[in-house]
Amino acid sequence: MTAIIHPDAGADRIGAQARQAATRRVHGLSDRSIAWLFVAPTIALLLAINIFPLIWMIRLSFTSLNLSMSYLPLRFVGLENYSDILTDDDVWIRLQTTARFVICSVALQVVIGFGLALLINRQFRTHSFWTTIILLPMMLSPAVVGNFWTLLFQPQIGPFNYVIGLFTGIPPSSFSMTGEVALAPWTIVLVDSWMWAPYVMLICLAGLRSIPDYIYEAAEVDRASAWRQFWSITLPMVMPFLMLAVLFRAIENFKMFDMVNLLTSGGPGSTTELVSITLKRAAFEKWRTGYSSALAIILFVTVFGAANIYVKALNRVKQR
């Protein structure tokens, strides 16, 4: 009797053999090789997006490249760009402006964020609703926030001046939050704090929720007052979270650009011109690519060094 072979049997047998061969090849790889196989695409993407542009920028920082005069030959100038930056009084003034903005905004955000976290941690009846409302500003784009507050600060049509005038009696059209030298720096601090204080609140709330209840119960047994519990239990145990929030916000505010550019464009004059705006003008208005690359490297080294020192201090606080 002649055996009848189904036409799909051969294809199934070939497929099974191919799967077995692939399985043997995978089983032949070590765990380390398989790990590298999965990590390799991410590393390649990281090199293409971050590492290569950084190396290219370091190379350009030692040249005289100016894109407005790209017909000139590229000339190696060594440390001339770095020397020009470090001896430029305007750059130091912009760094001082940036430092004041970072210190004031981060301090205000920590105070507001920690206060909101203490309030939300009480878990009153509508705490979930109010948590959602408080988190709304940080979900918006900085460009949207900048345009939104620009309209609010308009002396003629914005409601902010009218609210201030209602409580102080000052005519609403007699001052401009973004157009006066004394008010403009506090304007960008106010808007940035409005947007990012909820972020600090989330980090602090995580710290508050991580404190075990039995510690407070033991303190109540010892008849410790609420104020004593705050200074002896709450604040020390939340301190690493507070320091982490300060680190994140300080790094972000040091490179702040979009929101300040939309609100004041560095004005009036150069009152609110942060170093990031100076970098943008050097790179995309004056087209001094070599100079701006050197400035970017200096800012990167400054932030990286300060962050490393701060992280060491944070680790010491965690080990207490």
Residue pairs with C-beta under 8 A, 6 or more apart in sequence:
26 34
29 37
57 293
57 296
57 297
58 293
58 297
60 289
60 290
60 293
61 81
61 82
61 290
61 293
61 294
61 296
61 297
62 76
62 77
62 78
62 79
62 81
62 290
62 294
63 74
63 75
63 76
63 77
63 290
64 72
64 74
64 75
64 76
64 77
64 80
64 290
65 74
65 289
65 290
65 293
66 72
66 287
66 288
66 289
66 290
67 287
67 289
68 286
68 287
77 290
81 290
81 291
81 293
81 294
81 295
82 294
82 297
82 298
84 291
85 91
85 291
85 294
85 295
85 298
86 298
90 278
91 275
91 278
91 295
93 270
94 270
94 273
94 274
94 275
94 277
94 278
95 275
97 185
97 270
97 271
97 272
97 273
97 274
97 275
98 254
98 274
98 275
98 276
100 185
101 185
101 188
101 189
101 192
101 253
101 256
101 272
101 274
102 250
102 253
102 254
104 185
104 186
104 189
105 188
105 189
105 192
105 193
105 196
105 249
105 253
106 246
106 249
106 250
106 253
108 189
108 193
108 197
109 192
109 193
109 196
109 197
109 199
109 200
109 245
109 249
110 200
110 242
110 245
110 246
110 249
112 193
112 197
112 200
112 201
113 197
113 198
113 199
113 200
113 201
113 203
113 204
113 245
114 200
114 201
114 204
114 238
114 242
116 134
116 197
116 198
116 201
117 200
117 201
117 202
117 204
117 205
117 207
117 208
118 204
118 208
118 234
120 127
120 130
120 131
120 134
120 201
120 205
121 205
121 208
121 209
134 198
134 201
135 198
135 202
136 198
137 145
137 194
137 195
137 196
137 198
138 195
138 196
138 198
138 199
140 148
140 195
142 195
142 258
142 259
142 262
143 258
143 259
143 262
145 191
145 194
145 195
145 259
146 191
146 258
146 259
146 260
146 261
146 262
146 263
147 262
149 187
149 191
149 194
149 263
150 178
150 262
150 263
151 157
151 158
152 158
152 159
152 160
153 160
153 161
153 176
153 177
153 178
153 187
153 263
154 161
155 161
155 172
155 173
155 174
155 175
155 176
156 173
160 177
161 172
161 173
161 175
161 176
161 177
162 172
164 170
164 172
165 171
165 172
175 183
176 183
177 183
177 184
177 187
178 184
178 187
178 263
178 264
178 267
178 268
179 267
179 268
180 268
181 268
181 269
181 271
184 264
184 267
184 268
184 271
184 272
185 271
185 272
187 263
187 264
187 272
188 259
188 260
188 263
188 264
188 272
191 259
191 263
192 253
192 256
192 259
195 259
196 249
196 252
199 245
199 248
199 249
200 245
200 249
203 241
203 242
203 244
203 245
203 248
204 238
204 241
204 242
204 245
206 241
207 237
207 238
207 240
207 241
207 242
208 234
208 238
210 237
211 233
211 234
211 237
211 238
215 233
216 229
216 233
219 228
219 229
219 232
219 233
220 229
224 232
236 320
239 317
240 314
240 317
240 318
243 310
243 313
243 314
243 317
244 314
246 310
247 307
247 310
247 311
247 314
250 310
251 303
251 307
254 299
254 303
255 276
255 299
255 303
256 274
256 276
257 274
257 276
257 277
257 280
260 266
260 272
260 274
260 276
260 277
261 277
261 280
263 272
264 271
264 272
265 277
266 272
266 273
266 274
266 277
267 273
275 295
275 299
278 295
279 292
279 295
279 296
279 299
282 288
282 291
282 292
282 295
283 289
283 292
